[in-house]
Amino acid sequence: MPGFELFGDLEKKEVTDVLENGVLMRYGFDGMRNGHWKAKELEKVLENTFQVNHAQLVSSGTAAISVALAASGVGAGDEVILPTFTFVASFEAIMMLGAIPILVDIDDTLTLNPKAVEKAITPKTKAIMVVHMCGSMANMDALQNICSKHSLLLIEDACQAIGGTYKGKVLGSIGDLGCFSFDFVKTITCGEGGAVITNNEAYYTNSDHYSDHGHDHVGNDRGAESHPFLGYNFRISELHAAVGLAQIKRLPEILKIQKRNYTIIREALSQIPEVTFRTVPEGGEENYSFLNFFLPDLEMSLKVSEVFKTEGVDACFQYYNNNWHYIRKWNHLKELKSLYPISAEVKSGLEYLKTSEFPKSDHYIGRNISCLIKLSWTEQQVKERASKMVEIIKASL
Ligand SMILES: *Cc1c(COP(=O)(O)O)cnc(C)c1O
């Protein structure tokens, strides 16, 4: 997955353009920048690549989620439904607005189970946030139907799924708003950065203003701009955008290498009848950034992942005991450890976390192993890795 594996001259050239004129900010300073507008240019490329009307760059994927929620009016006391298997950032981004994250079970897609979503809807529910973990998706048609039926927003956290598609649409472009991360370990990196994409003009305008202190960006005198509403600073810098501009050009190549490496390993593991794979909903195509498979039970999955580590099969994750991606060990969140007081409404809204159990999620995450697909592996190395994995799994059955 990581874009940092394919990095060099293209990135240097774009960054040099910015360094030569010294304008590190994406707005203003028109006279000094010699026509270089890296953030604006990258936004145009994202719009074309993802076939959406609008892209707004921001400072991180976490910022992108907060901006997307704020731009579509999600705030204090609103409930946002999201899966138990996610990255802690999606939970945090909801909390930042005073909204309440409601975690629900996943299914064998390793993301939202539409039935669990529907059960969790209350009069306070405002949005469903689907998290396309490890490059693949939920049943998006089912989620869209639920959203239309209950008048809810559909927000896609596509931070790990750039380039994946569903029924001909790029992940992130299906819901009302989609979010990407360009942090250092993502498929496309610019060090730190993110983007919100949407076809809704009002959400875009809100994202544009909100991510820059509410500046309306009318005219070219920053001092004279007006501020229609409260905002914060979630801006990306020109330097980061310049790196992103080079990286996004590599996306087709990255996806191609991922697919090749993924397919070699998958075909090898398919020889073992006890190994099954994550379900990709009909009409969906992963971005091949991870290969996710299931073993018959938790014990075996934990054991195999340990042996992978000791035998040098790196970059494979077993999320059952992980405290970044899965609810079971999120003790700091379950206990609501916060530096500052949290509103009574959010506190009571999160009470459920202390007692809730997620047996279906445990069932799938417990048996899952998720292997990162690297870009730097040669075909030979992937084949050797695949045989080693087969050997280890067979020995553990
Ligand atoms: C990386 C990630 C984020 C957050 O992105 P940052 O740019 O690191 O803030 C959010 N959600 C998911 C699923 C991620 O993997």
The ligand as a Gaussian input file, in Angstrom:
#p B3LYP/6-31G(d) Opt

LIG

0 1
 C       -5.329000       6.655000       8.152000
 C       -6.782000       6.608000       8.411000
 C       -7.502000       7.720000       8.859000
 C       -6.858000       9.003000       9.276000
 O       -5.989000       9.582000       8.396000
 P       -4.791000      10.526000       8.908000
 O       -4.365000      11.199000       7.650000
 O       -3.735000       9.653000       9.493000
 O       -5.370000      11.480000       9.880000
 C       -8.867000       7.607000       9.015000
 N       -9.501000       6.457000       8.748000
 C       -8.859000       5.361000       8.325000
 C       -9.627000       4.127000       8.027000
 C       -7.475000       5.390000       8.167000
 O       -6.830000       4.284000       7.794000

